[in-house]
Amino acid sequence: MRNLLSLEEVAMFVLGVFMYGLLGYPWWLFFVLLLTPDIGMLGYLISEKVGAIAYNLFHHKGIAILLYFLGMYLSMPVVQMIGVILFAHASMDRIFGYGLKYEKGFKYTHLGEIGKRNG
């Protein structure tokens, strides 16, 4: 099952790359911005709860999709790009087993505990 979920995330990452390409921004910008959603981890400097909330906001695909469509509706390509970057980043993280966080700690995710093999 883990491999099937990873393949699904690879497909979504490829979709994110494709959607970025349609926006017409330079590719170097995609690679520069791809890791910026990890800024959400700074919330862990405050507490586990704030860290989980901040991390999940910056890694939620629903928010990414909402931003993309909001950018379309408002004719604001930069907002579309932010949505695509968030979507692609979240997919990339999930390929490697980093899921949305629970409040009890960074390593506890909806995909299982980071570092622990879940089959």
Secondary structure per residue as TSV (DSSP state, phi and psi in degrees):
chain	resnum	aa	ss	phi	psi
A	1	M	-	360.0	-38.5
A	2	R	H	-59.3	-42.1
A	3	N	H	-65.9	-38.5
A	4	L	H	-63.4	-43.6
A	5	L	H	-65.2	-38.6
A	6	S	H	-64.4	-40.9
A	7	L	H	-63.4	-38.6
A	8	E	H	-63.0	-41.3
A	9	E	H	-68.1	-35.6
A	10	V	H	-60.5	-44.2
A	11	A	H	-61.5	-40.0
A	12	M	H	-70.5	-34.5
A	13	F	H	-63.5	-44.3
A	14	V	H	-60.8	-40.3
A	15	L	H	-59.7	-42.9
A	16	G	H	-61.4	-42.8
A	17	V	H	-63.0	-43.8
A	18	F	H	-60.1	-47.8
A	19	M	H	-63.6	-36.6
A	20	Y	H	-62.3	-43.5
A	21	G	H	-58.6	-33.2
A	22	L	H	-69.6	-22.1
A	23	L	H	-77.2	-21.6
A	24	G	T	84.6	7.8
A	25	Y	-	-77.0	157.6
A	26	P	-	-66.5	146.0
A	27	W	H	-66.3	-32.0
A	28	W	H	-60.7	-31.4
A	29	L	H	-67.5	-37.3
A	30	F	H	-58.1	-47.3
A	31	F	H	-70.1	-32.0
A	32	V	H	-68.3	-41.7
A	33	L	H	-85.9	-14.1
A	34	L	T	-57.2	-32.9
A	35	L	T	-95.7	-3.4
A	36	T	G	-61.8	-29.4
A	37	P	G	-60.1	-18.4
A	38	D	G	-68.2	-5.5
A	39	I	G	-59.1	-23.1
A	40	G	G	-60.5	-21.8
A	41	M	G	-67.3	-18.7
A	42	L	G	-61.0	-23.4
A	43	G	G	-59.1	-25.7
A	44	Y	G	-67.0	-16.7
A	45	L	G	-69.9	-21.9
A	46	I	T	-89.5	-55.5
A	47	S	-	-169.0	167.9
A	48	E	H	-62.2	-41.4
A	49	K	H	-66.4	-49.0
A	50	V	H	-63.2	-39.4
A	51	G	H	-60.9	-45.0
A	52	A	H	-64.1	-43.3
A	53	I	H	-63.5	-48.1
A	54	A	H	-63.6	-46.5
A	55	Y	H	-58.4	-46.9
A	56	N	H	-66.0	-34.3
A	57	L	H	-62.4	-39.3
A	58	F	H	-85.0	-2.2
A	59	H	T	-129.6	16.6
A	60	H	-	-93.0	119.3
A	61	K	H	-66.5	-31.1
A	62	G	H	-62.4	-41.9
A	63	I	H	-64.7	-40.5
A	64	A	H	-60.1	-46.1
A	65	I	H	-65.8	-41.9
A	66	L	H	-58.8	-44.9
A	67	L	H	-62.2	-42.1
A	68	Y	H	-59.3	-49.6
A	69	F	H	-68.9	-34.2
A	70	L	H	-62.0	-42.4
A	71	G	H	-62.2	-38.4
A	72	M	H	-63.9	-48.3
A	73	Y	H	-62.1	-41.1
A	74	L	T	-88.1	2.3
A	75	S	T	53.4	49.1
A	76	M	-	-123.5	88.5
A	77	P	H	-56.5	-29.9
A	78	V	H	-65.5	-33.9
A	79	V	H	-71.2	-37.9
A	80	Q	H	-60.1	-43.3
A	81	M	H	-62.3	-41.4
A	82	I	H	-60.4	-43.6
A	83	G	H	-60.8	-43.3
A	84	V	H	-65.3	-42.8
A	85	I	H	-62.3	-45.6
A	86	L	H	-61.0	-42.9
A	87	F	H	-63.6	-49.0
A	88	A	H	-64.1	-40.8
A	89	H	H	-64.5	-45.1
A	90	A	H	-60.7	-41.0
A	91	S	H	-64.4	-43.2
A	92	M	H	-60.6	-46.0
A	93	D	H	-59.0	-42.6
A	94	R	H	-71.6	-25.5
A	95	I	H	-58.1	-38.0
A	96	F	T	-93.5	7.0
A	97	G	T	90.9	9.7
A	98	Y	-	-94.5	103.3
A	99	G	-	-100.3	-173.0
A	100	L	-	-63.9	145.7
A	101	K	E	-95.0	146.2
A	102	Y	E	-91.0	159.3
A	103	E	T	-71.7	-11.1
A	104	K	T	-81.5	-5.3
A	105	G	E	154.9	158.2
A	106	F	E	-58.8	-36.9
A	107	K	E	-78.5	-4.8
A	108	Y	E	-98.6	110.1
A	109	T	E	-126.1	168.8
A	110	H	T	-68.4	-12.5
A	111	L	T	-96.2	0.2
A	112	G	E	114.2	179.7
A	113	E	E	-77.3	129.9
A	114	I	T	-65.3	133.3
A	115	G	T	91.0	-11.2
A	116	K	S	-106.9	127.5
A	117	R	-	-72.8	120.1
A	118	N	-	-106.3	26.1
A	119	G	-	79.6	360.0
